[in-house]
Amino acid sequence: MARGKVAILKTTPATVLKDYHQLMNLADYQGELPKDADTALKINISWHHFFPASSTTPWQLEGVISAMKRDGYDSKLIHGCHNRTVVIDAHLGERENKQLDVIEAHGLRNIHLYESEDWIPIREAVGDLADRFLVLNKIYPKGFSIPRRFIGENILHLPTVKTHIFTTTTGAMKNAFGGLLNEHRHWTHPDIHETLCDLLMIQKKIHRGIFAVMDGTFAGDGPGPRCMIPFVKNVILASSDLVAIDAVAAKLMGFDPLSIKFIRVAHELGLGCGDPREIEIVGDTAAAQENWGFEGPKQLTFAARMQHEIYWGRLKPAIEWSLKTWMAPWSYLASVAYHDLYWYPQIAVDRVLDALHSDWGRLFHNWEKLTPDADGFKDTGEAPAALTHSKLELLKMGAKAFVFAAKEAPEVRARFHKR
């Protein structure tokens, strides 16, 4: 197996744009992403609310776009790329996480894959590769579709460093999950590790270039990708090897990468390098030796415990079958009720406000008002006294998210479409 290479740097708001440019070139991104191909910036929105470490940061997106333009990439061949989930409103999320501000400031196209794009059957897209899938043929015996526009495009993933209730950690490999699978992707949760490997096979087949830039300025521990404890870690990473960058991020968080099934299986299949001993570290090698001692999803929320019980525990025989029927929307509504109507207004708000008093938090809070120099943001402004939204406003947003989940559920739309 070829040795993986991962670039890592420490950064600050004052140097973040310069650092992202250096980081990407340390990882040889120009050799991986052809300049004559359209490049999709696969933005991560794990929650439509701002929560530190949950979603692509505006400085991550700004740093990547600025670096590409500086290095001669045509902005007409760069676009933001979003998927949709029933429980996450991507349009709200790109506004609340200030990603849309960056895309519009650079005049880039902003593509929501489920709204105007053509999706094609997987076998039409990848041919006989589909015969090698580990689990997707079992999960989708009638097949599934992927966005036609992905074929021949570059993909540049923009994940963050965080833990996950299903996969222990999540990063570059899982960032393809929403973009490549249809709205029934929750069917894959019982086989999520093998699914991520199948998706990486697909990416290697359809994309001209694959690259990932991961933000660890904030990093999240706990039952992610939403209900986490955020920490300031000041780290950024980049690689063309999605397995290697996820392995290095996992090691930083304190986990043995090869004990995480999707990393180990991808490594064994030759999809990338998951063994830290075989990965070349460039940049700040001392930063790569840090061990943050994260616990991961040990202390699960009520919602996460129920998900584990449904997919792998005692509730599986009684309930899991319903998630593949017209009854599935109950699970979407339960998730929104817990996360948006309870957890964010009652628990997350204090963690978010604490984070907004950090350098990165002030940068986020004041993003629209700040003007960077060539290196970054020398002044990050004042910390807020309170969150932008009151608890009442958050409850109203949660109620809208609840209605959104009910209306956008694919099972509901399919039944109305038949009528």
C-alpha positions in Angstrom: 0.0 0.0 0.0 1.3 3.5 -0.9 2.2 5.6 2.1 -0.4 8.2 3.0 0.6 11.9 3.5 -1.2 14.3 5.8 -0.3 18.0 6.3 -1.0 19.5 9.7 -0.5 23.0 11.1 -1.3 25.0 14.1 -3.1 28.2 13.4 -4.6 31.4 14.8 -7.2 33.8 13.5 -4.4 36.2 12.7 -2.7 33.7 10.3 -5.5 31.3 9.4 -5.7 32.3 5.7 -2.0 32.1 5.2 -1.9 28.8 7.1 -4.7 27.2 5.0 -2.8 28.2 1.8 0.4 26.7 3.2 -1.4 23.6 4.4 -3.0 22.7 1.1 0.2 23.1 -0.8 2.1 21.0 1.8 -0.4 18.2 0.9 0.1 18.8 -2.8 -3.5 19.7 -3.6 -2.6 21.2 -6.9 -1.3 17.9 -8.1 -4.5 16.2 -6.9 -7.2 18.6 -8.2 -6.9 19.3 -11.9 -7.6 23.0 -12.7 -9.6 22.3 -15.8 -12.3 20.3 -13.9 -15.2 21.7 -11.9 -14.4 21.5 -8.2 -17.2 20.8 -5.7 -16.6 22.2 -2.2 -18.5 19.6 -0.2 -19.6 21.7 2.8 -20.5 19.9 6.0 -23.6 20.9 7.9 -24.2 18.6 10.8 -26.7 21.0 12.4 -28.5 24.0 11.0 -27.7 25.8 14.2 -24.2 27.0 14.9 -22.4 24.6 17.3 -18.6 24.7 17.5 -16.9 21.8 15.6 -20.2 20.6 14.2 -20.0 22.1 10.7 -17.6 23.6 8.1 -16.4 26.9 9.6 -16.5 30.2 7.5 -12.7 30.6 7.9 -12.1 27.1 6.6 -14.2 27.8 3.6 -12.7 31.2 3.1 -9.2 29.8 3.5 -9.8 27.1 0.9 -11.4 29.4 -1.7 -8.8 32.1 -1.3 -6.0 29.6 -1.6 -7.4 28.1 -4.8 -7.9 31.5 -6.4 -4.4 32.6 -5.4 -3.0 29.4 -7.0 -4.8 30.0 -10.3 -8.0 28.0 -10.1 -10.9 29.6 -12.0 -13.6 30.7 -9.6 -16.1 29.8 -12.3 -15.1 26.2 -11.9 -15.5 26.2 -8.1 -18.9 25.8 -6.4 -20.4 25.2 -3.0 -22.1 21.8 -2.7 -24.8 20.8 -0.2 -26.8 17.7 0.4 -30.1 17.5 2.4 -31.3 15.5 5.3 -34.8 15.4 6.6 -33.7 16.5 10.1 -31.3 19.3 8.9 -32.4 22.3 6.8 -29.3 23.0 4.6 -30.6 26.4 3.6 -31.0 27.5 7.2 -27.7 25.8 8.1 -25.6 27.6 5.5 -26.9 30.9 6.8 -26.6 30.2 10.5 -23.1 28.8 10.0 -22.1 31.8 7.8 -21.0 29.6 4.9 -23.3 31.3 2.5 -21.7 34.6 3.3 -18.4 33.2 2.1 -19.8 31.7 -1.1 -21.6 34.9 -2.0 -18.6 37.1 -1.2 -16.6 35.1 -3.8 -19.4 35.0 -6.3 -19.4 31.2 -6.5 -22.2 29.0 -7.6 -24.0 27.3 -4.7 -25.5 23.9 -5.5 -28.1 22.0 -3.4 -27.9 18.6 -4.9 -31.6 17.7 -4.2 -33.2 20.7 -5.8 -32.2 20.9 -9.5 -29.6 18.1 -10.2 -30.1 14.9 -12.2 -29.4 11.7 -10.3 -28.4 8.5 -12.2 -28.5 4.8 -11.2 -25.3 3.7 -9.5 -24.6 1.0 -12.1 -24.8 3.5 -14.9 -22.3 5.6 -13.0 -19.7 3.0 -11.9 -20.4 -0.2 -13.9 -19.0 -3.4 -12.6 -17.5 -1.7 -9.5 -21.0 -2.1 -8.0 -20.4 -5.9 -7.8 -17.6 -5.2 -5.3 -19.7 -3.3 -2.8 -19.5 -4.6 0.7 -23.1 -3.8 1.8 -24.8 -1.3 -0.5 -26.3 -4.0 -2.7 -27.8 -5.7 0.3 -29.1 -2.5 1.7 -30.5 -1.2 -1.6 -31.5 -4.4 -3.6 -33.2 -2.2 -6.2 -30.2 0.0 -6.5 -29.7 3.7 -5.7 -28.7 6.8 -7.5 -26.0 9.4 -7.2 -25.7 13.0 -8.6 -24.8 13.0 -12.3 -22.8 16.1 -11.9 -20.3 14.4 -9.6 -18.9 12.3 -12.5 -15.7 13.9 -13.7 -15.7 16.6 -11.0 -13.1 17.2 -8.4 -14.4 16.8 -4.8 -12.9 18.8 -2.0 -14.3 17.7 1.4 -14.6 20.3 4.3 -15.1 18.3 7.5 -14.3 19.2 11.0 -12.6 17.2 13.8 -15.3 15.6 15.9 -16.6 12.4 17.4 -19.8 10.5 16.3 -22.3 8.3 18.0 -22.2 5.7 15.2 -18.6 5.7 14.0 -16.6 6.9 17.1 -15.1 9.7 14.9 -16.2 11.3 11.7 -14.4 13.3 9.1 -13.4 13.1 5.4 -14.8 9.7 4.6 -18.2 10.3 6.2 -18.5 13.7 4.5 -19.4 11.9 1.3 -22.4 10.2 3.0 -25.0 12.8 2.3 -23.9 13.7 -1.1 -23.7 10.2 -2.6 -26.7 8.5 -1.0 -30.4 9.2 -1.4 -32.8 10.3 1.4 -33.0 6.7 2.6 -29.4 6.7 3.8 -30.5 6.0 7.4 -31.0 2.5 6.1 -27.2 2.1 6.1 -26.8 2.9 9.8 -26.6 -0.7 10.9 -23.7 -1.2 8.4 -22.3 2.3 8.5 -18.6 1.3 8.6 -18.8 -0.8 5.5 -21.0 1.8 3.8 -18.3 4.4 4.2 -15.9 2.1 2.4 -18.3 1.5 -0.4 -18.7 5.2 -0.8 -15.0 5.8 -1.0 -14.8 3.1 -3.8 -17.5 5.1 -5.7 -15.6 8.4 -5.2 -12.4 7.0 -6.5 -14.2 5.8 -9.6 -16.2 8.9 -10.4 -14.1 11.9 -9.4 -11.1 13.3 -11.2 -9.6 14.5 -8.0 -10.3 13.9 -4.3 -9.0 16.1 -1.5 -9.9 17.0 2.1 -9.3 20.0 4.3 -10.2 19.4 7.9 -10.8 22.2 10.5 -9.8 21.5 14.1 -9.8 25.0 15.4 -12.7 23.8 17.4 -12.9 20.0 18.0 -15.9 18.2 19.4 -16.0 15.3 21.9 -18.9 13.3 23.1 -22.0 12.0 21.3 -21.4 13.9 18.1 -21.9 15.2 15.5 -24.3 17.5 17.4 -24.5 17.1 21.1 -20.8 17.6 21.9 -18.4 19.3 24.2 -16.3 21.8 22.1 -12.7 22.4 22.7 -10.3 25.0 21.1 -7.5 23.0 19.5 -6.1 25.4 16.8 -5.3 22.5 14.3 -5.9 22.2 10.6 -5.2 19.2 8.4 -5.2 18.4 4.7 -4.7 15.3 2.5 -5.7 13.6 -0.7 -5.9 10.3 1.3 -9.3 10.4 3.0 -8.4 7.3 5.1 -5.1 8.8 6.3 -6.6 12.2 7.3 -9.3 10.5 9.3 -6.7 8.3 10.9 -4.5 11.2 11.9 -7.6 13.1 13.3 -8.6 10.0 15.2 -5.1 9.7 16.7 -5.2 13.4 17.7 -8.5 12.8 19.5 -6.9 9.9 21.5 -8.2 6.9 19.6 -6.3 4.0 17.9 -7.3 4.6 14.3 -7.2 0.9 13.4 -9.7 0.1 16.2 -12.2 2.2 14.3 -13.9 -0.2 11.9 -14.3 2.1 8.9 -10.7 3.2 9.0 -9.4 -0.4 9.5 -11.6 -1.9 6.7 -10.7 0.9 4.3 -7.0 0.3 5.1 -7.3 -3.4 4.5 -9.1 -2.9 1.2 -6.3 -0.6 0.0 -8.6 2.5 -0.2 -6.0 4.5 1.7 -3.6 4.3 4.6 -5.2 4.0 8.1 -2.0 3.0 10.0 -0.4 6.1 11.6 3.0 4.4 11.4 2.8 4.4 7.6 1.5 7.9 7.2 4.0 10.7 6.3 3.3 13.8 8.4 4.3 17.2 6.8 4.1 20.6 8.4 4.0 20.8 12.2 5.1 17.3 13.1 4.9 18.1 16.8 1.2 19.0 16.5 0.6 15.5 15.1 1.9 14.0 18.3 -0.7 15.6 20.5 -3.2 13.4 22.3 -6.4 15.2 23.4 -7.8 12.3 25.4 -11.3 12.5 24.0 -13.8 9.9 25.3 -15.9 9.8 22.2 -19.6 8.7 22.4 -19.4 7.0 25.8 -21.9 9.2 27.6 -24.8 9.0 25.1 -27.7 11.4 25.1 -31.2 9.9 25.4 -31.7 10.2 21.7 -28.4 8.5 20.9 -29.1 5.6 23.3 -32.4 5.0 21.6 -30.7 5.0 18.2 -28.2 2.4 19.4 -30.9 0.3 20.8 -32.9 0.4 17.5 -29.9 -0.3 15.2 -27.9 -2.8 17.3 -29.8 -3.4 20.6 -32.9 -4.9 22.1 -35.3 -2.6 20.2 -34.0 -3.7 16.8 -36.5 -6.6 16.2 -39.4 -4.5 17.3 -38.7 -1.1 15.7 -36.0 -1.1 13.0 -38.2 -2.5 10.3 -40.5 0.5 10.6 -37.7 2.8 9.4 -38.0 1.2 5.9 -41.8 1.8 5.7 -44.2 4.7 5.4 -43.9 4.9 9.2 -40.3 6.1 9.2 -41.1 9.8 9.7 -41.8 9.2 13.4 -38.0 8.9 13.8 -37.3 12.1 12.0 -39.8 14.0 14.2 -38.4 12.4 17.3 -34.9 13.5 16.4 -35.9 17.1 15.7 -38.0 17.2 18.9 -35.1 16.1 21.0 -32.3 18.1 19.4 -34.0 21.3 18.3 -36.8 21.7 20.8 -34.9 20.4 23.9 -31.1 19.9 23.6 -30.1 23.1 21.8 -32.3 25.6 23.7 -31.7 24.0 27.1 -28.1 22.6 26.9 -26.2 23.8 23.8 -26.7 27.5 24.4 -24.4 27.7 27.4 -21.7 25.7 25.5 -22.0 27.9 22.5 -21.8 31.1 24.5 -18.7 29.9 26.3 -17.1 29.1 22.9 -18.0 32.5 21.5 -15.7 34.1 24.1 -12.7 32.3 22.6 -10.7 33.8 19.7 -12.4 31.6 17.2 -15.8 32.2 18.7 -15.3 36.0 18.4 -14.2 35.6 14.8 -17.4 33.6 14.1 -19.7 36.1 16.0 -18.2 39.1 14.2 -17.6 37.5 10.8 -19.7 39.8 8.7 -18.1 42.9 10.2 -14.4 41.9 9.9 -12.0 42.5 7.0 -8.9 40.2 6.9 -5.5 41.0 5.6 -3.5 38.6 3.4 -2.7 36.4 6.4 -5.9 36.4 8.4 -7.9 38.3 11.0 -5.7 40.4 13.3 -8.8 41.7 15.2 -11.6 39.3 16.0 -13.8 41.9 17.7 -15.7 41.7 21.0 -17.3 38.7 22.5 -21.1 38.7 22.6 -23.0 39.1 25.9 -25.7 36.7 24.6 -26.5 34.5 21.7 -27.9 36.0 18.5 -31.2 34.1 19.1 -33.1 34.1 22.3 -34.4 30.8 23.7 -37.9 31.7 22.5 -36.6 32.3 19.0 -34.7 29.0 19.1 -37.9 27.2 20.1 -39.7 28.9 17.2 -36.9 27.7 14.9 -37.2 24.2 16.4 -40.9 24.2 15.6 -40.2 25.2 12.0 -37.6 22.4 11.8 -40.2 20.0 13.1 -42.7 21.1 10.4 -39.8 20.9 7.8 -39.0 17.3 8.8 -42.7 16.3 8.5 -43.1 17.9 5.1 -39.8 16.9 3.6 -39.9 13.2 4.7 -39.4 11.2 1.5 -42.1 8.8 2.6 -44.6 11.6 3.0 -43.6 13.2 -0.3 -43.8 9.9 -2.1 -47.3 9.2 -0.9 -48.6 12.7 -1.9 -46.8 12.4 -5.3 -48.7 9.1 -6.0 -51.9 11.0 -5.4 
